[in-house]
């Protein structure tokens, strides 16, 4: 089974224009993502998928591989376009705004494809330790069944606690990490799926998968993603990287 990582990247962002090229200690963010993804043990190769020549130039100058795509509405749309040109069995969607992405979590979402030849989609979650995140609409929550397949994703606090006295002790909420694994035939079919009402309401494209009857295997990880959505997030990541470098000295 051949497995490839794809980092879908767009230059324009309503909250943070030019985000992929934002500097993190002398290196553009997109290169942090690409180089960490290359450390995965499961990926045969890694590509950046973009429609922007500025991003293409930066990645290729450092020896990275880039595939140019048309402008796309989502990362999955971009990867689905790439899937038509590459001969791989499984494609891993690696978020371009997570410069500290763990290579281990990339390998984790690949694992179930080796165990289940009928699986179409996988993703990863982590436990929520900060109670403020439960009601934060920027944090996507997920509930799963007993076989670790996703039942639903939401920006709301799910499940909703109707009666606090009846909530089991130490009940755990789960945060969705924005990494996915897709089998190629799913990606080819994805392009023909129409946007659904749940996806439009929540602004979560994975609800399109569920609405169309696809099961999403969920893998639990200790990794807690740090997405760069704003300049404030970028400053936070810069501080973390500085501390990481200090510990290596």
C-alpha positions in Angstrom: 0.0 0.0 0.0 1.4 3.3 -1.1 0.8 6.3 1.2 1.5 10.0 0.5 1.2 13.1 2.6 -0.3 16.3 1.0 -0.2 19.8 2.6 -2.9 21.9 1.0 -2.0 25.5 1.3 -3.6 28.8 0.1 -2.0 32.2 0.4 -5.1 34.3 1.1 -6.8 34.1 4.5 -9.5 36.4 5.8 -8.0 36.6 9.2 -4.4 36.2 8.3 -3.3 37.0 4.7 -0.1 35.5 3.6 -0.1 33.1 6.6 1.8 30.2 4.9 4.8 32.4 4.4 4.8 33.9 7.9 8.2 33.8 9.5 8.9 31.4 12.4 12.5 31.9 13.5 13.8 32.5 10.0 11.7 29.9 8.2 8.3 30.2 6.6 5.5 28.3 8.3 4.8 26.1 5.3 8.3 24.8 5.5 7.9 23.9 9.1 4.9 21.8 8.2 6.5 20.2 5.2 9.7 19.3 7.0 8.0 17.8 10.0 5.7 15.8 7.7 8.8 14.4 6.0 9.8 12.8 9.4 6.8 10.5 9.3 7.7 6.8 9.1 4.6 5.9 7.1 4.7 8.4 4.2 6.4 7.5 1.0 6.5 11.1 -0.1 5.1 14.6 0.8 3.8 17.2 -1.5 2.6 20.8 -1.0 -0.6 21.5 -3.0 -1.2 25.2 -3.7 -2.5 27.6 -6.4 0.0 30.3 -5.4 3.4 30.7 -7.2 4.9 32.4 -4.1 4.4 29.4 -2.0 5.6 27.1 -4.8 8.9 29.0 -5.1 9.6 29.0 -1.3 9.0 25.2 -1.0 11.0 24.3 -4.1 13.9 26.5 -3.1 14.3 24.2 -0.1 14.0 21.0 -2.2 10.4 20.4 -1.5 7.8 19.0 -4.0 4.9 21.1 -5.1 1.8 20.4 -7.1 -0.1 23.3 -8.5 -3.9 23.2 -8.2 -6.9 25.3 -9.1 -8.3 27.6 -6.3 -10.3 25.3 -4.0 -12.9 25.8 -1.4 -11.4 23.4 1.0 -8.3 21.3 1.7 -10.0 18.1 0.8 -11.1 19.6 -2.6 -7.5 20.4 -3.3 -6.3 17.0 -2.3 -9.0 15.4 -4.4 -7.6 17.2 -7.4 -4.1 16.0 -6.6 -5.3 12.4 -6.2 -6.2 12.3 -9.9 -2.6 12.8 -10.8 -0.7 10.7 -8.3 -0.6 6.9 -8.0 -1.0 6.4 -4.3 -3.5 4.3 -2.3 -3.9 6.5 0.8 -3.6 10.3 1.0 -3.0 12.1 4.3 -4.3 15.6 4.6 -1.7 17.6 6.7 -2.9 21.0 7.8 -0.7 23.8 6.4 -1.2 26.0 9.5 0.2 23.5 12.1 3.9 24.1 12.1 4.5 21.8 15.1 2.6 18.9 13.6 3.7 15.6 15.2 5.0 13.0 12.7 3.6 10.4 15.1 0.0 11.6 14.7 0.5 11.4 10.9 1.5 7.7 11.3 -1.5 7.2 13.7 -4.1 8.1 11.1 -2.4 5.8 8.5 -2.5 2.8 10.9 -6.2 1.8 10.5 -5.9 1.6 6.7 -3.4 -1.2 7.1 -5.9 -3.0 9.4 -9.2 -2.4 7.4 -9.1 -2.6 3.6 -12.6 -1.2 3.4 -11.9 2.0 5.4 -12.4 5.2 3.5 -11.6 8.0 6.0 -9.6 8.3 9.2 -8.8 11.2 11.5 -7.4 11.9 15.0 -8.7 13.4 18.3 -7.3 14.3 21.6 -8.8 14.8 25.1 -9.8 18.3 26.2 -8.1 19.3 29.4 -8.9 23.0 29.2 -12.6 23.4 30.1 -12.7 26.7 28.3 -12.3 24.8 25.0 -15.5 22.9 25.5 -17.6 26.0 24.7 -15.2 27.5 22.3 -16.7 27.4 18.7 -13.1 27.5 17.2 -12.5 24.1 18.9 -14.3 21.3 17.1 -15.7 18.6 19.3 -16.5 15.0 18.4 -18.5 12.1 19.8 -17.7 8.5 18.9 -19.3 5.1 19.0 -17.9 2.1 20.8 -16.0 1.0 17.7 -14.3 4.4 17.6 -16.1 5.7 14.6 -17.3 9.3 14.6 -21.0 9.9 15.4 -20.9 13.7 14.9 -18.6 16.7 14.9 -19.7 20.1 16.1 -18.4 23.6 17.1 -21.0 23.3 20.0 -20.3 21.4 23.2 -21.4 17.9 22.4 -22.8 16.1 24.2 -24.8 18.8 25.8 -25.1 18.3 29.6 -28.8 18.6 30.4 -28.5 17.6 34.0 -25.1 18.1 35.7 -26.0 15.6 38.4 -26.4 12.8 35.9 -23.2 13.4 34.1 -20.8 10.4 34.7 -17.8 11.4 36.9 -14.7 12.3 34.9 -16.7 12.4 31.7 -14.3 13.2 28.8 -14.8 15.6 25.9 -12.8 15.2 22.8 -11.2 17.7 20.4 -10.9 17.0 16.8 -7.5 17.3 15.2 -7.6 18.6 11.6 -5.7 15.7 10.1 -7.3 13.1 7.8 -6.4 10.0 5.9 -8.4 9.2 2.8 -8.4 6.3 0.4 -8.0 7.4 -3.2 -11.4 6.1 -4.4 -13.1 8.2 -1.6 -11.3 11.3 -2.8 -12.4 10.7 -6.4 -16.0 10.3 -5.3 -15.8 13.3 -2.9 -15.6 15.7 -5.8 -19.1 14.6 -6.9 -20.7 15.0 -3.4 -22.8 18.1 -3.1 -22.4 20.4 0.0 -24.9 19.4 2.7 -26.9 21.4 5.1 -25.0 20.3 8.2 -21.7 21.2 6.5 -23.0 24.7 5.7 -24.4 25.3 9.2 -21.3 24.2 11.1 -18.8 25.1 8.4 -17.2 21.6 8.8 -16.6 19.7 5.7 -16.3 16.3 7.4 -20.1 16.4 8.0 -20.4 16.0 4.3 -18.7 12.6 4.7 -21.1 11.5 7.4 -24.1 12.8 5.5 -23.2 10.7 2.5 -22.9 7.6 4.7 -19.1 7.3 5.1 -17.7 6.1 8.4 -14.8 8.1 9.8 -12.4 6.0 11.9 -11.2 8.1 14.9 -7.7 7.6 16.5 -7.0 8.9 20.0 -3.7 10.8 20.3 -1.7 12.6 23.0 -0.8 15.3 20.5 -2.6 18.6 20.9 -2.6 20.7 17.8 -1.6 24.3 17.7 -3.2 25.9 14.7 -2.1 29.3 13.5 -5.3 31.2 12.6 -4.2 34.7 13.8 -1.0 36.7 14.3 -1.5 36.1 18.0 -1.4 32.4 17.4 1.8 32.9 15.4 3.5 34.7 18.4 2.5 31.8 20.6 4.1 29.3 18.3 7.3 31.4 18.0 7.6 31.4 21.8 7.1 27.6 21.9 9.8 27.0 19.2 12.2 29.3 21.0 11.8 27.2 24.2 12.2 24.0 22.2 15.4 25.2 20.8 16.7 26.2 24.2 16.1 22.7 25.6 18.2 21.2 22.7 21.2 23.4 23.6 
